[in-house]
């Protein structure tokens, strides 16, 4: 019995995630989604109020729908198209910039500035989390 090597108990390795599973969504993902919903709502209000009839209906539906499709394709946590993180950040920045410009053009610069700051901070924090 003395010929056996000393064995110490060790904790087993964590199991690998199953194929096809994804990481759970974080608080930053939720905040990013809320920023996109605010931007889409802003674009809808702009489309319905800034254009004459019948273009207000077309732009009021197409502008937020286009923003949500672009977000779902490139920026969402479960994006359809995987792009470089800097391209993803640029698309996210352009979506936030469009809503900020709409608020500024409507004469509500403080709302636009506040939304722009919040969207950029959330985007930077989420981008750093993805790159880590």
C-alpha positions in Angstrom: 0.0 0.0 0.0 2.9 2.4 0.5 3.7 2.3 -3.2 0.6 4.4 -4.2 1.2 8.0 -5.0 -0.4 10.6 -2.7 -3.7 11.9 -4.2 -5.4 15.1 -3.2 -9.0 15.7 -4.0 -9.6 18.4 -6.5 -12.8 20.2 -7.7 -13.9 19.0 -11.1 -13.6 21.4 -14.1 -16.8 23.4 -15.0 -18.7 21.7 -17.8 -18.5 23.4 -21.2 -21.6 25.1 -22.4 -23.8 23.1 -24.8 -23.6 23.8 -28.5 -26.0 26.5 -29.6 -26.4 28.1 -26.1 -25.6 31.8 -25.6 -24.5 33.9 -22.7 -27.2 35.4 -20.6 -28.2 39.1 -21.2 -26.6 41.7 -19.0 -27.9 45.0 -17.5 -26.0 46.9 -20.2 -27.7 44.9 -22.9 -31.1 45.9 -21.4 -30.0 49.6 -21.1 -28.8 49.5 -24.8 -32.1 48.1 -25.8 -34.0 50.8 -23.9 -31.8 53.4 -25.7 -32.7 51.9 -29.0 -36.4 51.9 -28.1 -36.1 55.6 -27.1 -34.4 56.4 -30.4 -37.1 54.5 -32.4 -39.8 56.3 -30.5 -38.1 59.6 -31.3 -37.8 58.8 -35.0 -41.5 57.8 -35.0 -42.6 61.1 -33.4 -40.4 63.0 -35.8 -41.8 61.1 -38.8 -45.4 61.7 -37.8 -44.9 65.4 -36.9 -42.3 66.8 -39.3 -43.8 65.7 -42.6 -47.0 66.6 -44.5 -49.8 64.2 -45.2 -49.4 61.4 -46.6 -45.6 61.3 -46.1 -46.0 61.6 -42.4 -47.5 58.1 -42.2 -44.8 56.6 -44.5 -41.9 58.3 -42.7 -43.5 57.8 -39.2 -43.5 54.0 -39.8 -40.4 53.6 -41.9 -37.9 55.6 -39.8 -38.3 53.6 -36.6 -38.8 50.3 -38.4 -35.5 50.9 -40.3 -33.7 51.8 -37.1 -34.9 48.6 -35.4 -34.0 46.5 -38.4 -30.5 48.0 -38.5 -30.1 47.4 -34.7 -31.3 43.8 -35.0 -28.9 43.1 -37.9 -25.7 44.6 -36.4 -26.0 45.8 -32.8 -28.3 43.5 -30.8 -26.8 41.1 -28.3 -27.9 38.3 -30.7 -27.2 40.1 -33.9 -27.9 38.4 -37.2 -24.7 39.6 -38.8 -21.5 39.4 -36.8 -19.3 42.3 -37.6 -16.1 43.8 -36.2 -16.7 45.4 -32.8 -15.7 48.8 -34.1 -18.3 48.6 -36.9 -20.9 47.5 -34.4 -20.0 50.6 -32.3 -20.2 52.9 -35.3 -23.7 51.6 -36.2 -24.8 52.0 -32.6 -23.3 55.6 -32.6 -25.1 56.5 -35.8 -28.5 55.3 -34.4 -28.0 57.4 -31.3 -26.8 60.4 -33.4 -29.9 60.3 -35.5 -32.2 60.5 -32.5 -30.0 63.3 -31.0 -30.2 65.3 -34.2 -34.0 64.9 -34.3 -34.3 66.3 -30.8 -32.0 69.2 -31.6 -33.9 70.0 -34.8 -37.1 70.0 -32.8 -35.7 72.7 -30.5 -35.2 70.4 -27.6 -31.4 70.4 -27.4 -31.2 69.4 -23.7 -33.2 66.2 -24.3 -31.0 65.4 -27.3 -27.8 66.1 -25.4 -29.0 64.0 -22.4 -30.0 61.1 -24.6 -26.7 61.4 -26.5 -24.6 61.2 -23.4 -26.6 58.3 -21.9 -26.4 56.4 -25.2 -22.7 56.9 -25.6 -21.9 55.9 -22.0 -24.0 52.8 -22.3 -22.4 52.0 -25.7 -18.9 52.5 -24.4 -19.5 50.4 -21.3 -21.1 47.6 -23.3 -18.3 47.7 -25.8 -15.6 47.4 -23.2 -17.5 44.5 -21.6 -17.7 42.7 -25.0 -14.0 43.3 -25.7 -12.9 42.0 -22.3 
